[in-house]
Amino acid sequence: MTDVPDEVRALAAERDERRRAEDFAAADALRDRILELGFSVIDGPAGPSLEPVEIDETARLRPRDVESLLDDVPTRDISVHWVVEGWPEDVVRALAGFRSNEGDRDVQYVVADVTDTDPAVYGEEVEVLRLEPGTGWGAARNAGLKRSRGRIALAVDGSVEPTGDVFGPLEAALEDPRVGVCGPFGISTDDLREFHDSDGPEVDAIEGYLMAFRRDVIRDVGLFDERFRWYRTADIECSFRIKEAGLRALRVDVPVSKHEHRMYHSTPPADRDRLSKRNYYRFLERFRDRFDLLVERPGDSRS
């Protein structure tokens, strides 16, 4: 017989109390929570009983059905997230780099996978969200970020491989409450049209190869715009919303190697240009005239 966890038993007892009090909405919500924990409540003449739910390992999630933990109290130090649209071996490489440099930190790893990759490929203690085919990049990224249990969340691309302690410098930068996003790849602009690499330290955007946020920032400012089904410019749009909230984007030097970006190089140039242009126009819809948000404003002289 399957052991029923104490948490499930407590929720079942609370649900029974809610039913007796005829608070059926609360009772239904508790039933749903019990179901999420892998058990169904069977009401019978002798009272409710609990039965384990058979899990369909082939089932795929819709991004909107992924439960958000962002309003919960953080229980881990850091959460690290990837989106897999192909080339899972890149994420396996990155996982090894992060794991070898955790130190004494309690780190959560989450993979939002829209391919048919066997979740076992990623190893033990990795939360794998098997998302339905056709899920766009923005929706997949958000599905993973919603599962953050860490007080700091990292959105990482599979092309980035840690070669040392990445966590320490990012944690130190985010201790400053004025900083909303940081990472090793910073870019800036003085006309909102052409962006260039910038050593910062303050920059206009952090590129999506590696973006680090405090969990409360992505909860309060908002996740990525899910209209970005293709990844390009989604990082700039997200960075600008964080800056619009009065926070800074900071380039932080961390030990990483950047390998080939597979999605970019596997996409035909004509499609690449079309998708990139569409995303850039989405960014301009909101930030076309927001020169006030720039580090290098029009007319400023560069040193």
BELWO-V120735 format. One record per run of one state. SS is the DSSP state (a for helix, b for strand, c for the rest). FROM is the first residue (numbers start at 0). LEN is the number of residues. If there is no record, write none. Layout:
ss=<SS & SS>
from=<FROM & FROM>
len=<LEN & LEN>
This chain:
ss=<c & a & c & a & c & b & c & b & c & b & c & a & c & b & c & a & c & b & c & a & c & b & c & a & c & b & c & b & c & a & c & b & c & b & c & b & c & b & c & b & c & b & a & c & a & c & b & c & b & c & a & c & a & c & a & c>
from=<0 & 5 & 20 & 23 & 36 & 38 & 44 & 46 & 52 & 60 & 61 & 62 & 65 & 75 & 84 & 87 & 99 & 106 & 113 & 118 & 122 & 125 & 131 & 136 & 145 & 149 & 156 & 159 & 162 & 165 & 174 & 178 & 183 & 185 & 188 & 195 & 198 & 201 & 203 & 204 & 206 & 209 & 214 & 220 & 233 & 244 & 247 & 251 & 255 & 258 & 261 & 266 & 268 & 287 & 290 & 293>
len=<5 & 15 & 3 & 13 & 2 & 6 & 2 & 6 & 8 & 1 & 1 & 3 & 10 & 9 & 3 & 12 & 7 & 7 & 5 & 4 & 3 & 6 & 5 & 9 & 4 & 7 & 3 & 3 & 3 & 9 & 4 & 5 & 2 & 3 & 7 & 3 & 3 & 2 & 1 & 2 & 3 & 5 & 6 & 13 & 11 & 3 & 4 & 4 & 3 & 3 & 5 & 2 & 19 & 3 & 3 & 10>
